[in-house]
Amino acid sequence: MDIKPFYKYKIPYIILYMVFILFLYKVVFLTELMLLENMPIKKDTIIKTPKVYISYSWSSEDHQKWIIKLAEDLMANGVEVKLDLWDLKEGHDIYDFMESMVKDPEIDRVLVICDKGYFEKAETRKGGVGTETQIITPEIYTKTKQDKFIPILSERAEDGSPYVPTFVKGRLYIDLSSSETSSSEYEKLLRNLFSRPMHVKPELGKPPPHLFDNDATPTKTSKIIRNMRDFSRTNPRILRSLSKEFIQEFIHLLQTYRIKYSKESDISYDKLVLESIDKMLPIRDDFISFVEIYCSNKEELDPSLFEDFFEKLLEFTGPKRNETYTQLDFDNYRFLLWELFLYFVTILLHHKEFSLLAKILNKDFIFKQGHKVDNGRYVIFCYAIKSINDIRGKKLIERKNIVYDETKLVTTDLILYNLAPFNHTKWYPYVYLQNSMIDYDIELFSRLKSKGYCEKIMPLFGVDRIIDLKEMIETYEFEDKSFPFVTIPILKSFIDPREIGTLS
């Protein structure tokens, strides 16, 4: 038998068949992929169809049409509705139907439609509504879960008061009586029926460890912060006096953390410093809250209070007049000052408070130490801490705040490092050096292409014209040999100076 003709004619058909099968597989795969991409609900999500019963009064023909429209809308949105007009047939027992709808465990919600007619009949126990009220009332007050009965307001009295009968008066209602709010209120109803609330309760976190320190007691600063939060909502004018009280109490508390090292002590000095730093964690968190309150109520508060605050803190980083000391005696305060300043800048950047930040970065701080008056720009907040200098960055990250996490703190550290030369000072990025293996995108610099954004942050560089900023960045040569084994990202790595302010 000659097999050549077989291969001559069959092989092309086999190849075509295989190509066709592959094509079908591709079509099916792409179709499934498109369905998954456009599916609004996760594939593994099981949606339970809620069942509701509508309890209402036959007040008027228009009201009955309103009820039918509501029922139809709910059905169209995936809610199974039990309605007498649809489910009560000739020969059925009316009262048995009512009672079964109210008590049936498969009915998830009973929607009580409150209009003038329903209100009057429920209050006087007249007609079908009166009978239904007698059935519902014991269910509400004795054995039914709280959310089964939902008052739905369809009408208000002439004075604006709601027609809500006594037996459901204490319950939150859905207000569908006004066309202005009916859309958002209907959305609220649907979210209730499908158990998809707009505001979801967050997961329970862990309490701060310092709360369980046997020596820890609520500080007066924390009490002032609570008062400031309360008054920011009720009487913000009082915030100005409370802010002064907070700073005074903060400074007073700082004095209680003074440490003195004794050679006869069994504990090493670096451990003594670390223990003191940990004890100051509550007041650090109070300061973070204080800055947050300022950013939310800046119209009521004087920004210069931060200038005074940091100058007072600087006095703790050195000796008082006629005091015997060692340079190590102030390391705990130097760490706290550095930490507070990092969080202060991080919070201002987060809230885009560039004006206040520029004022702080360009300020010469003046403070007393011993027999002399000293001064300097913000680099003085970055004092060397002899006892724990090699682990200061690690320590700060270990005790990071929940809201302002590691990435935000490292980004702030890099921003201060890059801004320092333009403010005629030098910032040592200790936090970044502990986390230098991560690539950080500094939005503050990369967004300088925008002219409007550029104009907002120019004061941080100490200039007031875009052309001056361009020239400064183009001509500045960043020669820093302090960290020979680490490459620190500089401003030019985030944006080409020629592109600054080019976008409207």
C-alpha positions in Angstrom: 0.0 0.0 0.0 1.4 3.4 -1.0 1.1 5.7 2.1 2.4 8.9 0.5 -1.1 10.0 -0.6 -2.2 9.6 3.0 0.3 12.0 4.3 -0.1 14.2 1.3 -3.8 14.9 2.0 -4.3 14.1 5.7 -1.5 16.0 7.4 -2.7 19.5 6.4 -6.2 18.6 7.8 -4.7 17.4 11.1 -2.7 20.6 11.4 -5.8 22.7 10.6 -7.8 20.8 13.2 -5.1 21.4 15.9 -5.0 25.1 15.1 -8.8 25.3 15.4 -8.7 23.5 18.8 -6.0 25.9 20.1 -8.1 28.9 18.8 -11.2 27.6 20.7 -9.1 27.3 23.9 -7.8 30.8 23.5 -11.3 32.2 23.0 -12.6 30.4 26.1 -9.7 31.5 28.2 -10.0 35.2 27.2 -13.7 35.1 27.7 -13.3 33.8 31.2 -10.6 36.3 31.9 -12.8 39.2 30.8 -15.7 38.0 32.9 -13.4 37.8 36.0 -12.0 41.3 35.3 -15.5 42.8 35.0 -17.0 40.9 37.8 -17.9 43.4 40.6 -17.9 40.8 43.3 -15.1 38.3 44.2 -15.5 34.9 42.7 -15.6 33.2 46.1 -18.1 35.7 47.6 -21.5 34.1 48.3 -24.4 36.6 48.2 -27.3 35.7 50.5 -30.6 37.0 49.0 -32.3 39.1 51.8 -36.0 38.6 52.3 -38.2 41.4 53.5 -41.8 42.0 54.4 -43.4 45.4 53.8 -45.8 46.4 56.5 -47.9 49.5 55.5 -51.3 51.1 55.6 -53.7 51.4 52.7 -53.8 55.2 53.2 -54.5 56.2 49.6 -54.1 55.1 46.1 -51.0 57.3 45.7 -49.4 55.8 48.8 -50.1 52.3 47.4 -48.4 53.2 44.2 -45.4 54.4 46.3 -45.3 51.1 48.1 -45.3 49.1 44.9 -42.6 51.3 43.4 -40.4 50.7 46.5 -41.1 46.9 46.3 -40.2 46.8 42.6 -37.0 48.8 43.2 -35.9 46.4 45.9 -36.7 43.3 43.8 -34.7 44.9 40.9 -31.8 45.3 43.4 -31.8 41.6 44.5 -34.0 41.8 47.5 -36.9 39.3 47.7 -40.0 41.2 48.8 -43.1 39.8 50.5 -46.0 42.1 49.8 -49.7 41.5 50.5 -50.6 42.7 47.0 -48.4 40.0 45.5 -48.4 37.2 48.1 -51.8 37.3 49.8 -54.4 35.5 47.7 -58.1 35.1 47.9 -59.0 32.5 50.6 -55.9 33.2 52.6 -56.3 34.2 56.3 -55.2 37.8 56.5 -54.1 37.7 60.1 -52.3 34.4 59.8 -50.4 36.0 56.8 -49.4 39.0 58.9 -48.3 36.9 61.8 -46.3 34.5 59.7 -44.5 37.4 58.0 -43.5 39.0 61.3 -42.5 35.7 63.0 -41.0 33.8 60.1 -37.3 33.3 60.8 -36.6 33.4 57.0 -37.8 37.0 56.8 -34.6 39.0 57.5 -36.3 42.4 57.8 -39.7 43.9 58.3 -40.0 47.3 56.7 -42.5 49.4 58.6 -43.6 52.1 56.2 -44.5 55.2 58.3 -47.0 57.7 56.9 -49.8 59.6 58.6 -52.3 56.7 58.0 -50.0 54.1 59.5 -49.2 56.3 62.4 -52.8 57.0 63.4 -53.9 53.3 63.0 -50.9 52.0 64.9 -51.4 54.4 67.8 -55.1 53.6 68.1 -54.7 49.9 67.2 -57.3 50.2 64.4 -57.6 48.0 61.3 -55.0 45.6 59.9 -52.2 48.0 61.0 -53.5 47.9 64.6 -53.5 44.1 64.5 -50.1 44.0 63.0 -48.9 46.4 65.6 -50.1 44.0 68.3 -48.1 41.2 66.7 -44.9 43.2 66.2 -44.7 44.9 69.6 -44.0 41.8 71.7 -41.6 40.6 69.0 -39.6 43.9 69.3 -39.5 44.0 73.1 -39.0 40.4 74.0 -37.3 38.0 71.6 -36.5 39.4 68.2 -33.0 40.7 67.2 -32.7 44.5 67.2 -32.3 45.0 63.5 -35.3 43.0 62.1 -37.8 45.9 62.2 -36.7 49.0 60.2 -39.0 52.1 60.2 -39.2 53.6 56.7 -40.4 57.2 56.7 -42.5 58.0 53.7 -44.2 61.1 55.0 -43.7 63.9 57.5 -46.2 66.1 59.4 -46.6 69.7 58.4 -44.3 70.8 61.2 -41.6 68.4 59.8 -41.9 65.8 62.6 -41.8 62.2 61.5 -44.8 59.9 61.6 -43.2 57.2 63.6 -45.5 55.2 65.9 -44.6 54.6 69.5 -43.7 50.9 69.2 -40.7 51.8 66.9 -40.1 55.3 68.0 -36.7 54.6 69.6 -35.3 53.0 66.4 -33.2 54.7 63.7 -35.3 55.1 60.6 -34.6 55.3 56.9 -36.0 58.6 55.6 -37.5 58.3 52.1 -39.9 61.2 52.6 -37.8 63.7 50.7 -36.7 63.5 47.1 -33.5 65.4 48.1 -32.2 62.6 50.3 -34.1 59.6 49.1 -31.3 58.4 46.9 -28.7 58.3 49.7 -31.2 56.9 52.2 -32.2 54.1 49.8 -28.5 53.3 49.4 -28.4 53.1 53.2 -31.3 50.7 53.2 -29.7 48.4 50.6 -26.5 48.3 52.6 -28.4 47.4 55.7 -30.3 44.5 53.9 -27.1 43.1 52.3 -25.0 43.7 55.5 -22.6 45.9 53.6 -22.3 49.0 55.8 -20.7 52.2 54.5 -18.6 52.5 57.6 -16.9 49.2 58.6 -15.6 48.8 62.1 -11.8 48.3 62.0 -10.1 45.2 63.2 -9.1 45.2 66.9 -5.4 46.1 67.2 -3.0 45.7 70.0 -2.7 48.1 72.9 0.5 50.2 73.3 3.0 48.2 75.4 3.7 51.2 77.7 0.2 51.0 79.0 1.1 47.9 80.9 4.2 49.3 82.5 3.6 49.1 86.2 5.3 52.5 86.6 3.2 54.2 83.9 0.4 56.5 84.9 -1.6 58.8 82.7 0.3 62.0 82.2 -1.1 65.5 82.5 -0.1 66.1 78.8 -2.4 63.2 77.8 -5.3 64.7 79.7 -4.7 68.1 78.0 -4.7 66.3 74.6 -8.0 64.7 75.4 -9.4 68.2 76.3 -8.0 69.7 73.1 -9.7 67.0 71.0 -13.0 67.6 72.8 -12.8 71.4 72.5 -11.7 71.3 68.8 -15.2 70.1 68.1 -17.2 72.2 70.6 -15.2 75.3 71.4 -12.0 75.7 69.4 -11.2 79.1 70.8 -10.0 77.5 74.0 -7.3 75.6 72.1 -4.9 78.6 72.3 -4.8 78.5 76.1 -4.7 74.7 76.2 -1.8 74.6 73.8 0.3 76.9 76.1 -0.7 74.6 79.0 0.4 71.6 77.0 3.9 73.0 76.3 4.4 74.1 79.9 3.4 70.7 81.2 5.5 68.9 78.6 8.6 70.9 79.7 7.8 70.2 83.3 7.6 66.5 82.7 10.9 66.4 80.8 12.7 67.5 83.9 11.6 64.3 85.6 13.6 62.2 83.1 17.0 63.6 84.0 19.6 60.9 84.3 22.9 60.8 86.2 25.4 58.1 85.6 27.4 56.7 88.5 30.5 54.5 88.1 29.3 52.4 91.0 26.0 51.6 89.1 25.4 48.0 88.0 23.7 49.1 84.8 25.6 50.3 81.7 25.2 53.9 80.6 23.8 53.0 77.1 21.1 50.8 78.8 20.3 53.6 81.2 19.7 56.0 78.2 17.6 53.4 76.4 15.4 52.8 79.5 14.9 56.6 79.9 14.0 56.9 76.2 11.4 54.1 76.5 9.8 55.9 79.5 9.4 59.0 77.5 7.4 57.2 74.8 4.0 58.4 76.1 4.9 62.0 76.0 6.3 61.5 72.5 2.9 60.2 71.4 1.2 63.2 73.1 3.4 65.5 71.1 2.4 63.7 67.8 -1.2 64.2 68.8 -0.5 67.8 69.6 0.9 68.5 66.1 -2.1 66.7 64.5 -4.5 68.9 66.5 -2.6 72.0 65.3 -2.9 70.9 61.6 -6.6 70.4 62.0 -7.2 73.7 63.9 -4.4 76.0 62.6 -6.8 79.0 62.4 -7.1 78.9 66.2 -3.4 78.3 67.0 -0.2 80.4 66.7 2.5 78.6 64.7 5.2 80.4 66.6 4.5 78.2 69.6 6.5 75.4 67.9 9.5 77.8 67.5 9.4 78.5 71.3 8.8 74.8 72.0 11.9 73.6 70.2 14.1 76.3 71.7 13.0 75.2 75.2 13.7 71.6 74.3 17.2 72.5 73.2 18.0 73.7 76.7 17.8 70.0 77.9 20.5 68.9 75.5 23.3 70.6 77.6 24.1 71.5 81.2 22.4 74.2 83.3 24.5 77.0 84.8 27.0 75.8 87.5 26.0 72.1 87.0 28.5 69.3 87.1 28.0 66.9 84.3 29.4 64.6 81.6 28.5 64.8 77.9 26.6 61.5 78.2 24.1 63.0 80.7 21.9 64.5 78.0 21.8 61.6 75.5 18.2 60.7 76.3 17.1 64.3 75.6 19.1 64.5 72.4 17.4 61.4 71.1 13.9 62.7 72.0 14.6 66.1 70.5 15.7 64.4 67.2 12.8 62.1 67.2 10.2 64.8 67.9 11.6 66.9 65.1 11.4 64.0 62.6 7.8 63.4 63.5 7.0 67.1 63.5 8.4 67.4 59.9 6.7 64.2 58.8 3.3 65.4 60.0 3.7 68.8 58.4 4.6 67.2 55.1 1.7 64.8 55.4 -0.7 67.8 55.9 1.1 69.9 53.3 1.9 72.6 55.9 4.8 73.9 53.8 4.7 77.5 55.1 5.2 76.6 58.7 7.8 74.0 57.8 9.8 76.5 55.7 9.7 78.9 58.7 11.2 76.2 61.0 13.8 75.1 58.5 15.0 78.7 57.9 15.0 79.7 61.6 18.0 80.3 63.7 17.1 78.8 67.1 18.5 80.6 70.1 18.9 78.8 73.5 20.8 78.8 76.7 23.3 76.2 77.8 25.4 76.6 80.8 27.0 80.1 80.9 26.5 80.9 77.2 23.8 81.5 74.7 24.0 79.2 71.6 22.2 79.2 68.3 21.9 77.2 65.1 19.5 76.0 62.4 17.7 72.7 62.5 20.9 70.6 62.2 21.2 71.1 66.0 18.3 68.7 66.4 20.5 66.0 65.0 23.1 66.0 67.8 25.5 63.1 68.1 24.4 60.7 70.8 27.6 59.2 72.0 26.1 56.3 74.0 23.7 55.0 71.3 24.7 56.8 68.1 25.2 53.6 66.2 21.7 52.3 66.9 19.7 55.5 67.0 18.1 54.9 63.6 17.2 51.3 64.5 15.8 52.4 67.9 13.6 55.1 66.3 12.1 52.6 63.8 11.5 50.0 66.6 9.2 52.5 68.4 7.6 54.0 65.2 4.1 55.4 65.5 1.3 53.4 63.9 0.2 56.2 61.6 3.6 57.5 60.6 5.4 54.3 59.6 8.9 53.4 58.7 8.6 54.6 55.1 7.4 58.0 56.0 10.1 58.5 58.6 12.9 57.4 56.2 11.5 59.7 53.5 11.5 62.6 55.9 15.1 61.8 56.8 16.1 62.0 53.1 14.2 65.2 52.6 16.0 66.9 55.5 19.3 65.6 54.2 18.7 67.0 50.7 17.2 70.4 51.9 20.0 71.0 54.5 22.6 72.4 52.0 20.1 74.9 50.6 19.5 76.1 54.2 23.3 76.4 54.9 23.4 73.4 57.3 23.9 69.6 57.2 21.6 66.8 58.3 22.9 63.3 59.1 20.3 60.7 57.8 20.7 58.2 60.6 17.3 56.7 59.9 18.0 56.1 56.2 21.4 54.6 57.0 19.6 51.9 58.9 17.3 51.3 55.9 19.5 52.1 52.9 18.7 48.9 51.0 15.2 50.1 50.1 14.4 52.4 47.2 12.4 55.4 48.2 10.3 57.7 45.9 10.2 61.2 47.3 7.0 62.7 46.0 8.0 66.2 47.3 10.9 66.3 44.8 9.5 64.3 41.9 6.4 66.6 41.7 8.5 69.7 41.2 7.7 69.5 37.5 4.3 71.1 38.4 4.6 74.9 38.4 1.8 75.3 41.0 3.3 72.6 43.3 6.7 74.1 42.9 5.5 77.5 44.0 4.1 76.0 47.2 7.3 74.3 48.3 9.9 76.8 47.1 10.2 78.4 50.5 11.6 75.1 51.8 14.7 75.8 49.7 14.8 79.4 50.9 13.9 80.9 47.5 10.8 82.6 46.1 11.3 82.2 42.3 11.3 79.0 40.2 14.3 80.3 38.1 16.3 80.6 41.3 15.4 77.1 42.4 16.4 75.7 39.1 19.7 77.5 39.1 20.5 76.4 42.7 19.8 72.7 42.0 21.6 72.7 38.6 24.7 74.3 39.9 24.9 72.6 43.3 27.4 69.8 43.6 26.6 67.4 46.3 29.9 66.3 47.7 29.4 64.4 50.9 32.2 62.0 52.0 30.8 61.4 55.4 29.3 58.0 54.3 31.8 56.4 52.0 30.1 53.0 51.9 26.5 54.1 51.4 25.1 56.0 48.4 22.5 58.4 49.6 19.9 59.5 47.0 20.3 63.2 46.2 17.7 65.6 44.7 18.9 65.3 41.2 18.1 61.5 41.2 14.4 62.3 41.7 14.0 65.1 39.0 15.9 66.6 36.2 16.5 70.3 37.2 15.6 71.4 33.6 12.0 70.0 34.1 11.3 71.9 37.3 8.1 74.1 36.9 7.6 73.0 33.2 4.0 71.7 33.8 1.1 74.0 34.4 
